[in-house]
Amino acid sequence: MKNLIRNVLVLVLLLSFAATASAQFNPKLQYFRAQDQTGLNVFEAPKTNDVKFEGLYVKIGGANTLQFQAISHENSGAAPIFDIGNNFNLATSNLDFDVQLYSGMRMHLRTYLSSRHHAQPYVKGGYLQVDRLDFIQDGFMEDLMDKVTIKVGHMEINYGDTHFRRSDNGQALFNPFVGNYIMDSFTTEVGGEVYYQSNGFLAMIGATNGKLNQSVREPNPDQLRTHVSLVGKLGYDSQVNEDLRVRFTGSVYHTGQTASAYLYSGDRAGARYYNILTENAGEFRTPRFNPSFNNELTAIMINPFIKFQGFEFFGVFETASGKADAEPDTRTFNQYGAELIYRIGAKENVYLGGRYNLVSGDTNQDESVEISRINIGGGWFMTRNVLAKVEYVTQTYDGFNPGSIFEDGKFNGLMIEAVISF
C-alpha cells in the first residue's frame, strides 16, 4: 500500500508539472479536429472553416501518455499466466505533423515514437485532405466543395464512430476511459474516401487495397489474393438547440477474398491493460479480442450519440461475419457498448462516467464465448492539453474451451492515466 501511495503521488506531481508547462494555442489549420479538449466529440473533420490561408503552415504536435496499473488477473489454472503487480506501464508517445499546403488542402502524418509493440519510432500513417479546389483555380467548383471532402493516403479508415473516441497510442485525450473496446475496430490501409456533408447529413464512400503491410509481391499459388475492400457511412448530426445535440451513424466495411483481414487486428500500438491473461511477452493486444475473420469479412456498426447539457451518451451495436482461412462457413460476432458520461462545470473540465461492453459469438475453436467489461471512472482536464483519468475496470470470459488461457478468465483493478496532447 505504501508503494501504491508513493507511485500515485509521483504521477500527480508529474501531472502538475505538465499542467504548468503545456502550451495552448490555436493552430492555423483549416477543416481540422483540434488535438486538445476542444476536439472532444468532434468526429469527422468539420466542414465549416473560419481560418484564412496565408501561406504554408506547419504544426508540429504530439501526445504523451503514462498509466499506473494496479490490476489482478486469474484463470482456471490450466494455462499459465504472468504474475503481475502494481506499477507504471511503458509510456507511449506520438509525433504529429499537420501541414496546411494550400487553401483547402491539408496533410496529416502521425508517427509512433514509443509504443508497446515497437521500441523504435515508426509511421502509423497519414493522408492528404482536400476541401477546396483552389489549387486548380480560385473558387473552382466551390458550391460543390462546400459540401465535399476527399481524403487519400495510407490512413486510418472511417469505419464506425468508436475510432474517434479510442486511444491511439500516445493520443488518449478523446477516450473517457483507459481501454478501447474489446473488439477494437481499427486498421490503416491505402485508399481513398469521399465525403458529402450538408445540413447535418453525412455520407461517405471509400475503397482500400485491404492491406496493412504494403508490398507489390504476388502471393504464392496456394495463398489467397487480397481484393479491394469497401467502406461506407451514413449519418445525421445536428445541434438541435443550445442544450441538445443528436448524432446517429451507420457504417459498413466489406472485404471479399483476402489473405488476411485486419479490421480487428490492425492496431500495432497495443492494449492499455498490460500483460493480462498471457504468458507470451510478445502478445501485446490482449485483453482485446480478435474474432479471427481473416477472409470474407463484413462488419456493420451503428452508433447513437446524444449530448444534453453535461450529459453524454454514446452507444455501439456491431455485428461482424467472416471466417478464418480454412473454415467452410462464416461465423458471427456481435458487440454491444454503452457509455454514459456527465461533464461538470462551465468548461466541462471534470467528468464522471461508466461504460459497459459485451462481445459474444462463435470462435474458430468451436467455442460459443462471451466477454464482458465494466469501466467506472472519471477525469480532470487540468488544462485543455492535460488530462488525468482514474478508473476501475473488471472483465470476465465465459465459454472458452478447457485448457484455454481464457478459461474462467477475469481481471479487475485500478488504472490511473495521464495524457498530454497538443
C-alpha positions, 0 to 999 in steps of 0.5 A: 500500500505504501508503494501504491501511495508513493507511485500515485503521488509521483504521477500527480506531481508529474501531472502538475508539472505538465499542467504548468508547462503545456502550451495552448494555442490555436493552430492555423489549420483549416477543416481540422479536429483540434488535438486538445479538449476542444476536439472532444466529440468532434468526429469527422473533420468539420466542414465549416472553416473560419481560418484564412490561408496565408501561406504554408503552415506547419504544426508540429504536435504530439501526445504523451501518455503514462498509466499506473496499473494496479490490476489482478488477473486469474484463470482456471489454472490450466494455462499459465499466466504472468504474475503481475503487480502494481506499477507504471506501464511503458509510456507511449508517445506520438509525433504529429505533423499537420501541414496546411499546403494550400487553401483547402488542402491539408496533410496529416502524418502521425508517427509512433515514437514509443509504443508497446509493440515497437521500441523504435519510432515508426509511421502509423500513417497519414493522408492528404485532405482536400476541401477546396479546389483552389489549387486548380483555380480560385473558387473552382467548383466551390458550391460543390466543395462546400459540401465535399471532402476527399481524403487519400493516403495510407490512413486510418479508415472511417469505419464506425464512430468508436475510432474517434473516441479510442486511444491511439497510442500516445493520443488518449485525450478523446477516450473517457476511459483507459481501454478501447473496446474489446473488439477494437475496430481499427486498421490503416490501409491505402485508399481513398474516401469521399465525403458529402456533408450538408445540413447535418447529413453525412455520407461517405464512400471509400475503397482500400487495397485491404492491406496493412503491410504494403508490398507489390509481391504476388502471393504464392499459388496456394495463398489467397489474393487480397481484393479491394475492400469497401467502406461506407457511412451514413449519418445525421448530426445536428445541434438541435438547440443550445442544450441538445445535440443528436448524432446517429451513424451507420457504417459498413466495411466489406472485404471479399477474398483476402489473405488476411483481414485486419479490421480487428487486428490492425492496431500495432500500438497495443492494449492499455491493460498490460500483460493480462491473461498471457504468458507470451511477452510478445502478445501485446493486444490482449485483453482485446479480442480478435474474432479471427475473420481473416477472409470474407469479412463484413462488419456493420456498426451503428452508433447513437450519440446524444449530448444534453447539457453535461450529459453524454451518451454514446452507444455501439451495436456491431455485428461482424461475419467472416471466417478464418482461412480454412473454415467452410462457413462464416461465423458471427460476432456481435458487440454491444457498448454503452457509455454514459458520461456527465461533464461538470462545470462551465468548461466541462473540465471534470467528468464522471462516467461508466461504460459497459461492453459485451462481445459474444459469438462463435470462435474458430475453436468451436467455442460459443464465448462471451466477454464482458467489461465494466469501466467506472471512472472519471477525469480532470482536464487540468488544462485543455492539453492535460488530462488525468483519468482514474478508473476501475475496470473488471472483465470476465470470459465465459465459454472458452474451451478447457485448457484455454488461457481464457478459461474462467478468465477475469481481471479487475483493478485500478488504472490511473492515466495521464495524457498530454496532447497538443 
